[in-house]
Amino acid sequence: MRAFLFTTFLCTLSSSLFAEVYPLMLFRQYEDHEPKPGLMIGRINTKGTDNSVAPRQVLGYDARMSVVSASIDNAAKVYPGMKVYLVKRERDHQKNRAALIVAEGEIASLTDTVFSGRVAQIRGQFSMVSRQHFVAVMQPSAGREQRDAQSYLLEADRHRHEQDFARSAQKLQHARELEPNNPLVNLRYAQLALQNGAEEKAAAALAKAFNERRSLEDVNDYLTLGSLYLAAKVRSLPSQPKELLKAGTAILTSMRQFEKDLGQFGKDLTPPKSASFRQKQSRFSAAYHLQYGVLLRRIADSLREYSPEAISNILSYAERDALYAPIETRVARERVLALPRKKWDRAYVDAAITHFEIALKKDRHSEAGFEIIDLCEQLWVSADNNRRVYLKELVEKYSGQYLEAAHDDQRMGRVRRAVSKVNQA
């Protein structure tokens, strides 16, 4: 009799612990007019900090990954690496079956336990998550012919997590056929193409994603897209100064608008008006500032080839307007207007140095160290004594930290040559 009662208690307890799998509508905000169909699959048990993963930079701040333990219904089709949503049920949930998305995460592991059933460890940024929240996933389509790009994207992420890049590329290609202008699909496709060395395919996918970037929902995807797009554009810059000026001004216009559009994710992400704040609280990665500095340096090299009068004949009014726009320079940490004068390329050189320095603050061993030293060596011959003092300070400041890490042998040799050159002067 006691055994029977104990078994009945365990069954009742387990049924109360596990969330039933049932359909519901997922809302990203209370006034969301386009909710997505989803499935409730579990509920949160515990929440903690994942100390096994080092802190990472999120919008310029150190953030540790959180981990939650959740009971998952046995009927739910989930797997490690799958994207899940942590949701809050509304008061009338039993009637309307609606839930508000609080956070997004990724299943790190699945374990079958005796008392709690199937338990999933979910990683993500969960500052707003509590034990009162539940776990949901997007509802898959019923038939193969009705599958959407989102389902293929989820499968591609799973294969990428499993290091099966061939199948991940296949799923991404299916998603692109269904939604060729989906920015997230094109971004993932470009990342995989760059990993395989297919830069032309990656550049085409990044161009499509960049044109539809305002549709992205995750700010980290937005920032990643900007960095990869800028790198692709810088790699494809023409060698002729005339064509480079035209292409460079077009890139400057696009990236300035890209930075302004960052404010769509929140007012706190809008670029500050103060130059000093923009440098201290840069939202972009070291790779972004590195490529931006390379772009400004290439433009400065082309400006030396022409007089201001020739520039006026080469560029249209809109292109000149982009070229003359205020740019960030290191001089007094102020916004300096690059007006057409005999040495107007100097403002672009100072702006390039500024971006290289920001990149080095974010990543001490970035290739921006080589770029800034190589630029100083290039300017050394034509620089006056005051300018040489400044250039020597830069070389001495960044050569040591560049040489302390492993880099390309040829580049490290050029850095040593630059150090020897400025020390002999």
C-alpha positions in Angstrom: 0.0 0.0 0.0 2.8 2.4 0.9 4.7 1.6 -2.3 1.5 2.3 -4.3 1.0 5.6 -2.6 4.7 6.5 -3.1 4.5 5.7 -6.8 1.3 7.7 -7.2 3.0 10.7 -5.5 6.0 10.5 -7.8 3.7 10.4 -10.9 1.8 13.4 -9.6 5.0 15.2 -8.8 6.6 14.6 -12.2 3.4 15.7 -14.0 3.4 18.9 -12.1 7.1 19.5 -12.8 7.1 19.1 -16.5 5.4 21.5 -18.8 3.1 20.1 -21.4 3.9 20.7 -25.1 1.2 22.8 -26.5 0.9 25.6 -29.2 0.9 29.3 -28.2 1.6 32.7 -29.7 4.9 34.4 -29.0 5.1 38.2 -28.7 8.3 40.2 -28.6 6.6 43.2 -27.0 3.1 44.0 -25.8 2.1 45.9 -28.9 3.5 43.4 -31.3 1.1 43.1 -34.2 2.9 40.1 -35.8 3.2 37.4 -33.1 4.9 34.1 -34.1 3.4 30.6 -33.5 5.4 28.6 -31.0 5.4 25.6 -28.8 5.7 25.6 -25.0 8.2 22.8 -24.1 9.3 23.4 -20.5 9.8 25.6 -17.5 12.8 27.1 -15.6 14.2 25.3 -12.5 17.3 27.2 -11.5 19.4 30.1 -12.7 23.1 30.8 -12.3 26.3 32.1 -13.9 28.4 30.0 -16.3 31.9 30.5 -15.0 33.3 28.0 -17.6 33.0 30.6 -20.3 35.2 33.7 -20.1 33.5 37.1 -20.1 32.9 38.6 -23.5 32.4 42.1 -24.8 28.8 43.0 -25.5 28.5 46.6 -26.7 31.7 47.5 -25.0 30.9 46.0 -21.6 32.1 42.8 -20.0 29.2 40.4 -19.7 29.2 36.8 -18.3 27.0 34.2 -19.8 24.2 33.0 -17.6 22.9 29.4 -17.5 19.5 28.2 -16.6 18.3 24.7 -15.9 15.0 23.8 -17.3 12.7 20.8 -17.3 11.8 19.8 -20.8 8.8 17.7 -21.8 9.8 14.3 -23.3 7.6 15.0 -26.3 9.5 18.1 -27.3 11.9 17.7 -30.2 15.0 19.6 -29.1 18.8 19.1 -29.5 22.0 20.8 -28.3 22.7 24.0 -30.1 19.0 24.7 -30.7 17.7 28.2 -30.2 15.0 28.6 -27.5 13.0 31.4 -26.1 12.4 32.1 -22.4 8.9 33.5 -22.1 6.6 35.0 -19.5 3.0 33.7 -19.4 0.2 36.3 -19.2 -2.6 36.2 -16.6 -5.1 35.0 -19.2 -2.6 32.5 -20.6 -5.0 29.5 -20.2 -7.6 31.3 -22.3 -5.5 33.1 -25.0 -2.3 31.0 -25.0 -0.1 34.0 -25.4 3.4 34.6 -24.0 5.9 37.4 -24.0 9.5 36.7 -25.0 11.9 37.8 -22.3 15.2 36.4 -23.6 16.8 34.1 -26.1 19.2 31.3 -25.5 20.9 28.2 -26.8 20.6 24.7 -25.4 24.1 23.6 -24.2 23.3 20.1 -23.0 20.4 17.6 -22.4 20.3 15.2 -19.5 17.8 12.5 -18.5 17.3 12.5 -14.7 15.3 10.3 -12.4 13.2 12.8 -10.6 13.2 15.8 -12.9 12.9 14.0 -16.2 14.7 15.6 -19.2 16.7 18.6 -18.1 18.3 21.2 -20.4 21.1 23.6 -19.6 20.5 26.8 -21.6 23.1 29.5 -22.0 22.5 33.2 -22.8 22.2 36.7 -21.4 19.4 36.2 -18.8 19.4 39.3 -16.6 15.6 39.5 -16.8 14.9 35.7 -16.4 13.5 34.2 -13.2 12.2 30.8 -12.1 8.6 31.9 -13.0 9.4 31.9 -16.7 9.0 29.1 -19.2 10.8 27.7 -22.3 9.4 27.8 -25.8 10.5 27.3 -29.4 9.2 28.4 -32.7 6.6 26.1 -34.1 7.9 24.1 -37.1 5.9 23.8 -40.3 3.8 20.7 -40.8 5.0 19.6 -44.2 8.3 19.6 -46.1 6.8 21.8 -48.8 5.6 24.3 -46.3 8.9 24.7 -44.4 10.1 28.3 -44.1 13.5 29.9 -44.0 13.5 30.1 -40.2 13.3 26.3 -39.8 16.2 25.8 -42.3 18.1 28.5 -40.4 17.6 26.6 -37.1 18.8 23.4 -38.7 21.8 25.2 -40.1 22.7 26.5 -36.6 22.4 23.0 -35.2 24.7 21.6 -37.9 27.2 24.4 -37.3 27.2 23.6 -33.6 27.9 20.0 -34.5 30.8 21.1 -36.8 29.0 19.7 -39.8 29.6 22.7 -42.1 28.6 21.0 -45.3 25.1 20.3 -44.2 24.9 23.7 -42.6 25.7 25.3 -45.9 23.0 23.1 -47.6 20.4 24.3 -45.1 21.4 27.9 -45.5 21.1 27.6 -49.3 17.5 26.3 -48.9 16.8 29.2 -46.6 18.2 31.7 -49.2 16.0 30.1 -51.9 12.9 30.7 -49.8 13.9 34.2 -48.6 16.7 35.6 -50.7 16.6 39.0 -49.0 16.5 37.7 -45.4 19.4 39.6 -43.7 20.1 37.0 -41.0 20.1 34.1 -43.5 22.5 36.0 -45.7 24.7 36.9 -42.8 25.1 33.3 -41.7 25.7 32.2 -45.2 28.5 34.9 -45.6 30.1 33.8 -42.3 30.2 30.2 -43.5 31.5 31.3 -46.9 34.3 33.3 -45.3 35.3 30.3 -43.2 35.7 28.3 -46.4 37.6 31.1 -48.2 34.8 32.0 -50.7 35.2 35.7 -50.4 33.2 36.6 -53.6 30.1 34.6 -52.4 30.4 36.1 -49.0 30.6 39.7 -50.4 27.5 39.2 -52.4 25.6 37.8 -49.4 26.8 40.6 -47.2 25.7 43.2 -49.7 22.1 41.8 -49.6 22.1 41.5 -45.8 23.4 45.1 -45.5 20.6 46.5 -47.7 18.0 44.8 -45.4 19.9 45.4 -42.1 17.0 47.2 -40.5 15.1 44.0 -40.4 17.6 42.4 -38.0 16.3 41.9 -34.5 19.6 41.1 -32.6 22.0 44.0 -32.1 25.0 41.7 -32.0 24.1 40.4 -35.5 23.8 44.0 -36.6 27.3 44.8 -35.4 28.7 41.7 -36.8 27.2 42.5 -40.2 28.7 46.0 -40.2 32.1 44.7 -39.4 32.1 41.9 -42.1 30.5 44.2 -44.7 33.1 46.9 -44.2 36.0 44.4 -44.4 34.6 43.1 -47.7 34.3 46.6 -49.1 37.8 47.5 -48.1 39.2 44.3 -49.6 37.6 45.2 -53.0 38.8 48.8 -53.1 40.3 49.6 -56.6 44.0 50.4 -56.9 43.6 53.5 -59.2 43.3 56.7 -57.0 40.4 58.1 -59.0 38.2 55.0 -58.7 39.3 54.6 -55.1 38.1 58.0 -54.2 34.7 57.4 -55.6 34.4 54.0 -54.0 35.8 55.3 -50.7 33.3 58.1 -50.4 30.4 55.7 -51.2 31.6 53.4 -48.4 31.9 56.3 -46.0 28.4 57.4 -46.7 27.0 53.8 -46.1 28.9 53.3 -42.9 27.9 56.7 -41.4 24.3 55.8 -42.1 24.9 52.3 -40.6 26.2 53.9 -37.4 23.2 56.2 -37.2 20.8 53.3 -37.7 22.2 51.6 -34.6 19.8 53.7 -32.6 16.9 51.6 -33.7 17.9 49.1 -31.0 17.6 51.7 -28.3 18.4 55.3 -27.5 21.4 54.3 -25.4 22.9 52.8 -28.6 22.8 56.0 -30.6 26.3 57.3 -31.3 27.1 60.1 -28.7 27.6 63.6 -30.0 30.8 64.1 -28.0 33.9 62.8 -29.8 35.5 61.6 -26.5 32.5 59.6 -25.6 32.4 58.0 -29.0 35.9 56.8 -28.5 35.5 55.6 -24.9 32.1 53.9 -25.5 32.5 52.6 -29.0 29.9 49.9 -29.7 31.9 48.4 -32.5 34.5 45.6 -32.5 38.2 45.9 -33.0 37.9 44.5 -36.5 35.4 47.2 -37.4 37.8 50.0 -36.3 40.7 48.3 -38.0 39.0 48.2 -41.3 37.6 51.7 -40.9 41.2 52.9 -40.3 42.5 51.1 -43.4 39.7 52.7 -45.5 40.7 56.2 -44.2 44.3 55.6 -44.9 43.7 54.5 -48.5 41.6 57.6 -49.0 44.4 59.8 -47.6 46.9 58.1 -50.0 44.6 58.9 -53.0 44.1 62.5 -51.8 47.9 63.1 -52.1 47.7 62.3 -55.8 45.4 65.2 -56.7 45.1 68.9 -56.0 41.8 70.2 -54.5 40.8 71.6 -58.0 41.3 68.2 -59.6 39.3 66.6 -56.8 36.4 68.9 -57.6 36.4 67.8 -61.2 36.7 64.1 -60.3 33.9 63.8 -57.7 30.3 64.8 -57.9 28.7 67.2 -55.4 27.3 64.3 -53.2 30.7 62.6 -53.2 32.5 65.8 -52.3 30.0 66.4 -49.5 30.8 63.0 -48.1 34.5 63.7 -48.4 34.3 67.0 -46.6 32.1 65.7 -43.8 33.4 66.0 -40.2 35.7 63.1 -39.3 37.1 62.0 -36.0 40.8 62.9 -35.5 43.2 62.5 -32.6 44.0 66.2 -32.5 42.6 67.5 -29.2 39.9 64.8 -29.4 37.8 67.1 -31.5 35.7 66.9 -34.6 37.9 68.4 -37.4 36.4 69.4 -40.7 38.5 68.2 -43.6 38.3 71.3 -45.8 40.1 71.3 -49.2 43.6 72.6 -48.6 47.1 71.6 -49.5 47.4 69.1 -46.7 43.8 68.1 -46.3 44.8 64.4 -46.3 46.4 64.9 -42.9 42.9 64.9 -41.3 42.2 61.5 -42.8 45.6 60.2 -41.6 44.8 61.4 -38.0 41.4 59.9 -38.2 42.9 56.5 -39.4 45.3 56.6 -36.4 42.4 57.3 -34.1 40.5 54.2 -35.3 43.7 52.1 -35.1 44.2 53.1 -31.5 40.6 52.3 -30.6 41.0 48.8 -32.2 44.2 48.3 -30.1 42.3 49.3 -26.9 39.7 46.6 -27.7 42.3 44.0 -28.8 45.9 44.5 -27.7 47.3 42.2 -30.3 45.2 43.4 -33.3 46.7 43.9 -36.7 46.0 47.6 -36.1 49.4 47.6 -34.4 51.1 46.8 -37.7 48.9 49.3 -39.6 49.7 52.2 -37.3 53.5 51.5 -37.3 53.5 51.0 -41.1 51.7 54.3 -41.5 54.2 56.1 -39.3 57.1 54.8 -41.3 55.4 55.9 -44.5 54.9 59.4 -43.2 58.4 59.7 -41.6 60.2 60.9 -44.7 57.9 63.9 -45.4 57.2 64.8 -41.8 58.7 67.8 -40.0 60.5 67.6 -36.7 57.3 68.1 -34.5 55.5 65.5 -36.5 58.3 63.1 -36.2 58.2 63.4 -32.4 54.6 62.4 -32.5 55.2 59.5 -35.0 58.1 58.2 -32.9 55.9 58.1 -29.8 53.3 56.0 -31.7 56.0 53.6 -32.9 57.5 53.2 -29.4 54.1 52.8 -27.8 52.7 50.1 -30.1 55.7 48.2 -31.4 56.3 46.4 -28.1 52.8 45.0 -27.7 52.7 43.9 -31.4 56.0 42.0 -31.2 55.1 40.3 -28.0 52.5 38.1 -29.8 52.9 35.8 -32.8 52.2 37.5 -36.2 53.3 37.1 -39.8 57.1 36.9 -40.0 57.2 39.5 -42.8 55.1 42.0 -40.9 57.1 41.5 -37.7 60.2 42.2 -39.7 58.8 45.4 -41.1 57.8 46.5 -37.5 61.4 46.0 -36.3 62.7 47.9 -39.3 60.4 50.8 -38.5 61.6 50.8 -34.8 65.2 50.9 -36.0 64.5 53.7 -38.4 62.9 56.1 -35.9 65.5 55.3 -33.3 68.4 56.2 -35.6 66.8 59.6 -36.4 
